[in-house]
Amino acid sequence: MKIEPRTLKGFRDFLPKEARKRQYVLSILKEVFESYGFEPLETPALEYDEILSGKYGEEGDKLMYRFEDNGGRKVALRYDQTVPLARVIAQYANDLPLPFKRYQIQNVYRAENTQKGRYREFLQVDLDNIGSEDPISDAEIIAIASECLDRLGMNDFKVLINDRNIFYELTENGVNEKDLNSILRTIDKIEKIGREGVLNELSEKTGSNEKATEILTILEQRQMNFNVEGILYYLKSMGVKNAEFTPLLARGLDYYTSTIFEIKVDGYDSSIAGGGRYDNLIGMFSGKEIPAVGFAFGFDRLMEVLDEKNLFSANIKGIDVLITFDESDSEREFPYEAANILRESGFNVEQFTDNRAIDKQLKYADKKQIPFVLIAEYGELKLKNMKTGEQKKVSLNELPNAIKQI
Amino acid sequence: MKIEPRTLKGFRDFLPKEARKRQYVLSILKEVFESYGFEPLETPALEYDEILSGKYGEEGDKLMYRFEDNGGRKVALRYDQTVPLARVIAQYANDLPLPFKRYQIQNVYRAENTQKGRYREFLQVDLDNIGSEDPISDAEIIAIASECLDRLGMNDFKVLINDRNIFYELTENGVNEKDLNSILRTIDKIEKIGREGVLNELSEKTGSNEKATEILTILEQRQMNFNVEGILYYLKSMGVKNAEFTPLLARGLDYYTSTIFEIKVDGYDSSIAGGGRYDNLIGMFSGKEIPAVGFAFGFDRLMEVLDEKNLFSANIKGIDVLITFDESDSEREFPYEAANILRESGFNVEQFTDNRAIDKQLKYADKKQIPFVLIAEYGELKLKNMKTGEQKKVSLNELPNAIKQI
């Protein structure tokens, strides 16, 4: 029976062109993370089911990939990187002095509805500082996210900052604590549905237009508190100038305990990075309260924005030179010497490894958008610029300069 | 109920020290691969079960992680990277001009017996040239593997090369074709059980001592064929000098069709890399014969050998400087300026982000083996060499040179 070659629904192959872009972005992110002293951590794709179950609410339990392995163990695929981090913190307490500053870049698995354009395997880029409670650690996290975007060539983003505690003060204005999260979820939609939309939804939830208007007005007129002030001060010292207090910023997730922030790019509704302080989560396995602050890039979103802003092409190193192959000429060593000379100068050099006519080899270079071809024929080397068509004879010791000049 | 934090049996966490080593090795491997014009490919962790089942023999079907997803689809976790590659070659035939030279570095999942010291999640590092049949492509694969080891600082390895066709000629000496694979598996053990051991096992299998001796003698006296000669010639041109024809090299896997090779390090029984030509596998989904040659590093094995040979410490970039934090001093900007100056000069700089006594911060630096601490106190900067204990006052504009001098 012939089996149709197809990718599992909701999953993706990354062919070289896309895979290279991903590698380029990741290499920059890692370099920035490391320059701030954050260290890499890897955890397994599979965990005992009991480690992950019940940690992500009802939705998480529904979307998690869970099964029994061949040994009858109940296991589950990585759903995020925070619960595994909490496990690691408890399990290796003696090996990891706090603050533990780590980044983690691995795929997570969620059986999402693919009709919403969501993927079931996607890369998470997380960076967290575990153990620090001073606002300088909140500021540092934001500075790192911001520097990553600078380094990727983005210059039209801003950082929105708020403190969840500001919302808790609503309980002093007659809002029930149990209704707070529901109200936050509505306020979180202000960019999508506008002020009127939020007012309508709040009216429904609180049962009165007056109450809704009161809540929204209180929040809009709210001044920043001491925590946000501190973070903004540190951010300025660290060189981040595009951060602003945003009293209506709510963020969807329930687990943040004070600082929250998002990074938005001009012209895009949804944020490309977000994070905050979550002091009650990391201690879940160790039974201690361990302060934590972190952020995550929406990696697919980030890739999309970089693509649309054309921030890739010039920065991605592909294949620089193709050296042709002539079977009848195959006992001469100069093409291999040429390849070595070029590689030692930092060029990526593909040697054609199939006995085909030269014009087919040139077509191959063209299809792969390789900018230079070194034609090795009859004991001679000719360098061809594939863009201009220009071609000239070169000797071994004219390489690699000839490439820079042609 | 308190849940014990533990890693799933057969799986591993990589804490920063190990994770850094892995990243260092992978960055070198990728750099070498790219310098030869090989391109990255990523495929999903999950595939339709029908894509993977039956492709790895009985053992594979037994060790594969298979389950039904929430939508009732039969799925399986990646078991190797060759079958997914074959799927990609068939599925994207129009986008991937042949030869397609790709590398792929992802985890694979096998429910191995953990008592044998095997892991159930491990990284595979594969590099393959799909579509070339000329021996130059076999040579290039070997040259790449060899350059990777050079670049990692290994200098005591050799490349053993053979051609499977040499064994098929045994059928002219009275060996049944159906017994050939079983005989190869015995010959493959010669490094482990010695010449006597192989003779004993061959005697059992062939039913006579004479036959066993004849087979082994024929193989030992075998001269290299045209294919191996060509590969050795090309290797010399490419600068690989430590390759040798090894007529008893057999390799375990059945699917190789001609060239096979292994890289062995002095003092180690098992090889750290191996590969060969397999012309009948990649076409499994496309129904065409597509030539292919490739190799894989045993990544865990490679890491082990590099560790034992002490080839890591000097090459791995960790955190260079810790800058201390003094809450009472927190409104001064110079520590952040110092951090930025050092980062711009390429240093990895951790800023301590918790309000603790200076001696605790120094202890933290010591435990994390950070070589330099910049003590920011009372508006002054003092640079401390953690190894010698030496300490001196520095100004912002003496950085970063002060670090190189102390």
Interface residues (C-beta under 8 A of the other chain):
Chain A: K2 I3 P5 R6 T7 L8 K9 F11 R12 D13 F14 L15 P16 A19 R20 R22 Q23 K30 E34 S35 Y36 G37 F38 E39 P40 L41 E42 T43 P44 A45 L46 E47 Y48 E50 I51 K62 L63 Y65 F67 E68 D69 N70 G71 R73 V75 L77 A86 R87 V88 A90 Q91 Y92 D95 L96 P97 L98 P99 K101 R102 N107 Y109 A111 R120 E121 N129 G131 S132 E133 D134 I136 S137 E140 Y233 Y234 S237 M238 G239 F285 S286 G287 K317 G318 I319 L322 F325 E327 S330 E331 E333 Y336 E337 A339 N340 R343 F347 N348 V349 E350 Q351 F352 T353 D354 N355 Y364 K367 K368
Chain B: K2 I3 P5 R6 T7 L8 K9 F11 R12 D13 F14 L15 P16 A19 R20 R22 Q23 K30 E34 S35 Y36 G37 F38 E39 P40 L41 E42 T43 P44 A45 L46 E47 Y48 E50 I51 K62 L63 Y65 F67 E68 D69 N70 G71 R73 V75 L77 A86 R87 V88 A90 Q91 Y92 D95 L96 P97 L98 P99 K101 R102 N107 Y109 A111 R120 E121 N129 G131 S132 E133 D134 I136 S137 E140 Y233 Y234 S237 M238 G239 F285 S286 G287 K317 G318 I319 L322 F325 E327 S330 E331 E333 Y336 E337 A339 N340 R343 F347 N348 V349 E350 Q351 F352 T353 D354 N355 Y364 K367 K368
